[in-house]
Amino acid sequence: MSCVQPTSAPEVTRGPRILAMGDSMMAAHKVSGRAVADHVARALNEPIKDHSMIGASMSYALPITGAMGLNISKQFRGGRWDWIVLNGGGNDLWLGCGCHSCDNKMEKLISADGRIGKIPSLVARLRGSGAQVLWVGYLRSPGRGSPIEGCREEGDELERRLATMAETTYGVHFVSIADLVPFGDRSYHGIDMIHPSLKGSAEIGRRVSDYIRAVDPTR
C-alpha cells in the first residue's frame, strides 16, 4: 500500500479521496514513484491511496496473501472515496488459464451483458461506498514480440463486456487504452512485453486523469 502525494506547488489540505486498485498494470513502477496512480495524483494535484499489487487477480484463492491484496476484491477495505480507479482480469485470463479455458473464466469474471460475475459483484460493492468507479482496460500488444499477442480477441471481448457494464450501471465508468499502443511500437511495454514501461504507465495515468477531469469538474 502507498499514499501517492502530488508534487506540484499547491498544498493539499485533505486526505486521499481517490483509491487505486488492481494488478501489475496499475502497480508497475510503484517503487520509483512512477506508477499509474502517481501520474494521476500529479495530474489532479491530490493524493491517492494505492492498493494495487503485482500479480493480483480476481480469482486468487489463498486466504492470507489474498487478504494482503493478491485478491483484487480484498484491496478494498472500506472508507469513503470520491473515485475508485482499478483494473483486473488479465491474470485470470491470458496469464492464468494456460490458453485452454478462457471462455469459462470469462463467464466467471463478467457475463456478456455485464451484469453477473466477479467483476460486477466487486463493482457493486465499491459503488455501495458511494464512490464513482472507473475501470481501466489493458494495454494491447504492439503486434510483435509479446507473449500475449495471441490473446487479443479475449482482451477485446473482456473490454466489450466491461464497456457494457459501464454503460448500463450508474456511477460506473470504463476507460479503454486498447488504442494507446501504435503497431510496432515497443516503447509502451517493459522488457517482458506484458507490463507497461515508464512511458506506458505515464500515458495510462494521463488518460485516466483526463477522463476524471472531463466528468468531474471538482477535479
C-alpha positions in Angstrom: 0.0 0.0 0.0 1.1 3.5 -0.6 -0.3 7.0 -0.5 0.8 9.0 -3.5 1.3 12.7 -2.9 1.3 15.2 -5.8 4.5 17.1 -6.4 3.1 20.3 -7.8 3.1 23.5 -5.7 -0.4 23.9 -4.2 -0.6 22.3 -0.7 -3.1 19.5 -0.3 -5.1 20.0 2.9 -7.3 16.9 2.9 -6.7 13.2 2.9 -6.9 10.9 -0.1 -10.3 10.8 -1.8 -9.2 8.6 -4.7 -8.3 4.9 -4.3 -6.4 2.9 -6.8 -6.6 -0.9 -7.0 -5.7 -3.6 -9.4 -2.9 -5.8 -10.8 0.6 -5.3 -12.3 -0.6 -2.8 -14.9 -1.5 -0.4 -12.1 1.3 -1.4 -9.7 4.3 -1.3 -12.1 6.8 1.3 -11.1 5.4 1.9 -7.6 8.8 1.7 -6.1 10.1 4.5 -8.2 7.0 6.6 -7.7 6.0 6.4 -11.4 3.1 4.0 -11.3 -0.3 4.9 -12.9 -1.6 6.3 -9.6 1.5 8.5 -9.2 0.8 10.1 -12.5 -2.9 10.6 -11.8 -2.0 12.2 -8.4 0.3 14.7 -10.0 -2.1 15.5 -12.8 -5.0 16.1 -10.5 -2.9 17.6 -7.7 -4.3 15.4 -5.0 -3.1 12.4 -3.0 -4.2 8.9 -4.0 -4.2 5.8 -1.9 -2.7 3.0 -4.0 -3.6 -0.6 -3.0 -2.7 -2.2 -6.4 -0.4 -5.2 -6.3 1.8 -7.0 -8.8 0.4 -10.5 -9.5 -3.1 -9.7 -8.2 -6.1 -11.3 -9.8 -9.9 -11.5 -9.4 -9.8 -15.3 -8.6 -6.9 -15.5 -6.2 -8.0 -18.0 -3.5 -5.3 -18.3 -0.8 -6.7 -16.5 2.2 -3.7 -14.8 3.9 -1.9 -13.4 0.8 -5.3 -12.8 -0.8 -6.3 -10.6 2.1 -3.0 -8.8 1.7 -4.0 -7.7 -1.8 -3.3 -10.5 -4.2 -7.1 -10.9 -4.5 -8.2 -7.6 -6.0 -11.5 -7.6 -4.2 -9.6 -7.7 -0.9 -7.8 -4.5 -1.8 -10.9 -2.6 -0.9 -11.0 -2.2 2.9 -13.9 0.3 3.2 -13.7 4.0 3.6 -15.2 7.0 1.8 -13.8 7.7 -1.6 -14.8 10.1 -4.4 -13.3 7.8 -7.1 -12.0 4.2 -7.1 -9.8 3.6 -10.1 -9.0 -0.1 -10.8 -8.3 -2.8 -13.3 -8.2 -6.6 -13.3 -9.0 -9.8 -15.1 -5.8 -10.1 -17.1 -4.1 -12.5 -14.7 -7.3 -14.6 -14.7 -7.4 -14.9 -18.5 -4.3 -14.7 -20.7 -1.8 -15.1 -17.9 -3.7 -17.5 -15.8 -5.7 -20.0 -17.8 -3.0 -21.6 -20.0 -5.0 -20.8 -23.1 -7.4 -23.7 -22.5 -10.4 -22.4 -20.7 -10.7 -18.6 -21.4 -14.5 -18.8 -22.2 -15.3 -20.4 -18.8 -13.0 -18.0 -16.9 -14.5 -15.0 -18.8 -18.0 -16.0 -17.8 -16.9 -16.2 -14.2 -15.4 -12.8 -14.4 -18.2 -11.0 -16.2 -21.2 -12.1 -18.2 -21.9 -11.0 -21.8 -24.4 -8.4 -20.6 -22.0 -7.1 -17.9 -24.3 -7.9 -15.0 -23.1 -11.1 -13.4 -19.7 -12.3 -12.3 -16.8 -11.4 -10.0 -16.2 -8.0 -11.6 -19.8 -6.8 -11.5 -20.1 -8.0 -7.9 -17.0 -6.1 -6.9 -18.1 -3.0 -8.7 -21.5 -3.1 -6.9 -19.7 -3.4 -3.6 -17.5 -0.4 -4.5 -20.5 1.6 -5.7 -22.1 0.8 -2.3 -19.5 3.0 -0.7 -20.8 6.0 -2.7 -17.7 6.2 -4.9 -17.6 6.7 -8.7 -15.9 3.6 -10.1 -13.6 3.8 -13.0 -12.4 0.5 -14.6 -9.3 0.7 -16.8 -8.7 -1.6 -19.7 -5.4 -3.2 -20.7 -2.6 -2.3 -23.0 -2.5 -4.2 -26.2 0.5 -5.9 -27.8 2.2 -3.8 -30.5 1.9 -6.7 -32.8 5.3 -8.2 -32.3 7.4 -9.8 -29.6 4.7 -10.2 -26.9 3.6 -13.4 -25.3 0.1 -12.2 -25.1 -0.3 -11.4 -28.8 -2.5 -14.4 -29.2 -4.9 -13.2 -26.5 -6.1 -10.1 -28.4 -9.6 -11.5 -29.1 -10.0 -12.3 -25.4 -8.9 -8.8 -24.5 -11.3 -7.3 -26.9 -14.2 -9.4 -25.6 -13.4 -8.6 -21.9 -13.4 -4.9 -22.8 -16.7 -5.2 -24.7 -18.3 -6.6 -21.6 -16.7 -4.0 -19.3 -18.0 -1.2 -21.5 -21.5 -2.8 -21.4 -21.3 -2.9 -17.6 -20.3 0.8 -17.5 -23.0 1.9 -20.0 -25.7 0.1 -18.0 -24.6 0.9 -14.4 -25.0 4.4 -12.9 -21.8 5.7 -11.5 -19.5 3.2 -13.3 -17.1 4.3 -16.0 -14.8 2.4 -18.3 -11.6 3.8 -19.9 -10.1 1.8 -22.7 -6.5 2.0 -23.6 -6.7 -0.5 -26.4 -5.7 2.1 -28.9 -2.8 3.5 -26.9 0.0 1.4 -28.5 0.8 2.1 -32.1 1.5 -1.0 -34.2 5.2 -2.0 -34.0 5.9 0.5 -31.1 7.5 -1.4 -28.2 8.1 1.7 -26.1 4.9 1.4 -24.1 5.8 -2.0 -22.7 8.6 -3.2 -20.4 11.2 -5.7 -21.4 8.7 -8.6 -20.8 6.4 -7.0 -23.4 3.4 -7.5 -21.0 3.7 -4.8 -18.3 3.8 -1.1 -19.0 7.1 0.7 -19.4 7.6 4.0 -17.6 6.2 5.7 -20.7 3.2 3.3 -20.7 2.4 4.0 -17.1 2.6 7.7 -17.7 0.3 7.5 -20.7 -2.3 5.4 -18.9 -2.2 7.8 -16.0 -2.7 10.7 -18.4 -5.8 9.0 -20.0 -7.3 8.3 -16.6 -6.7 11.8 -15.2 -8.1 13.4 -18.4 -11.2 11.3 -18.1 -11.8 12.1 -14.4 -11.3 15.8 -15.1 -13.8 15.7 -18.0 -16.6 14.1 -16.0 -15.8 15.6 -12.6 -15.5 19.4 -12.6 -14.3 19.4 -9.0 -11.0 17.9 -10.2 
